[in-house]
Amino acid sequence: MPKQPSVAPKTTPAADRARVLSAAVAESARRLDIGSSALKNVIGTSQPTASRLLNGKYALAEGSKEWELAAHFVRLYRALLSLVGNDELARAWLNSPNQAFDGQPPAEVIKRIDGLLHACAYLVAHRAAV
């Protein structure tokens, strides 16, 4: 009897989306030098969950609050990168006081939901003007 070729188990579209967004969050956090202690506040998880996410051992649940916040976090990274051009400048912007955020560094502001949304809107508006 011929040996059957091994076939990878099929994944669902929802599992694929969860894997993609989770990986995008981990990569964005890595590039921005945001560890699990800060990421937990940005996406609304516990520190251990944020750590597992950064290490590829946790997938975000589609439709959850953390999913929505994670999507905004990735959006923030992509908008920022398109404006400044590289990760070093993106990290500098994120950690520098900014008058648009009452003199606070955006890294602190994005730890609140309203701050994350404000930072995203700010970057998207400036990106559109370029």
N, C-alpha and C positions, 0 to 999 in steps of 0.2 A: 504494500500500500504506500503510495507516495506521501511524503511529508507535506503537510499543509504549511503555507507561508504564514509566519506570524504577522498578525495584524494588530496595530495599536488599538486599544479600546476607544470606541467612539465617545466623544464628549458632546454635551449639549451646547447649544448656542449661549445659554446663560452662563454655563461654566467657562466657556471661552471668553465671554465678556468680563467675567469676574477675574480670570487669570490675567487678561490684558490690562485692565484698570489697576489691579493690584501691583503688577510689574511696573506700570507707568508711575504709580505713586512712589514705589521703592526707588526707582531710578531718579525721579525728580528730587526726592529727598536726599539721595546720595549726592547728586550734582550740586544741590544747594547747601550741603553740609548740615542737614537737619536730622538730628538723631531721634530716637524713639521718645525721649522725654518731651521734646517740643512737638513732634508729629502727633502724639496722643491728643494734644489740645487742638491742633489744627483740624483733625478729622473726627474728633469725638470718640476716641476709643480709650481703653486702658493702656498703660505703659507696656505690660506684657504682650498685649495684642499688637500694638504698634511695633514692638520688637520682632514678633513673629512675622508680621507683614514685611518688614524691612529685610528679613532673612528668607523670604519666599516660602514661609510655612503657614501662611494664612491668606485666604482669599476673601475679599470684601463681598458682602451679601447684596446682590442687586436690589435696588429699591429702598435700602436702608438709609438712615440719616448719614452714617459714615460713608456710604457709597456716594451720596450727593456731595458731601464735603470733599471727599477724595477727588471727585471729578472737577470741582472748583480749584482744588490745589494743583492738579495737573494743568488745568487751564491757565492758572496764574504763572506756573513755570514756563509754559509755552509762549505766553504773551510777553513775559519778561525777557526770555531768550531772544525772541524776534526783535525786541527793541534794543537790547544791549549787545547782542551778538556772541557772547560766550559766558561760560559758567562762572568764571572769576569775577567779571563785572556784575553778573546777576547776584552772586553772593554779596558783593560790596553794596549793591543797591539795597538788598534785603536787610542788611545789618546797619545801614546808615540812617541817622535821624532824617525825617522827611516832613516838611511843612504840610504836605497834603494829609498827613496823619497826625496832626497836632504835635509835630516835632519828635514823634516816636519812630523807632525803626519799624519798617513793615514786618519784620520777623516777629515782633511782639504783637502787632495789630492783628495778624492773621490767626492768632490763637483764639480769637473770638469769631463767631459766625459772622456778625455784621462787619467785622474788620476784614475777614477773608473776602466777603462779597464786595466790600468797598475797594480793596486792593485789586481785585479782578477787574472791576468796572473801570478803575483808574487806569490800569495798564491797557485794557482793550481800547479805551477812549484815546489814549496817547498813541497806541499802535495804529489806529485808524487815521490819525492825523499825519502819520509819516508818509 
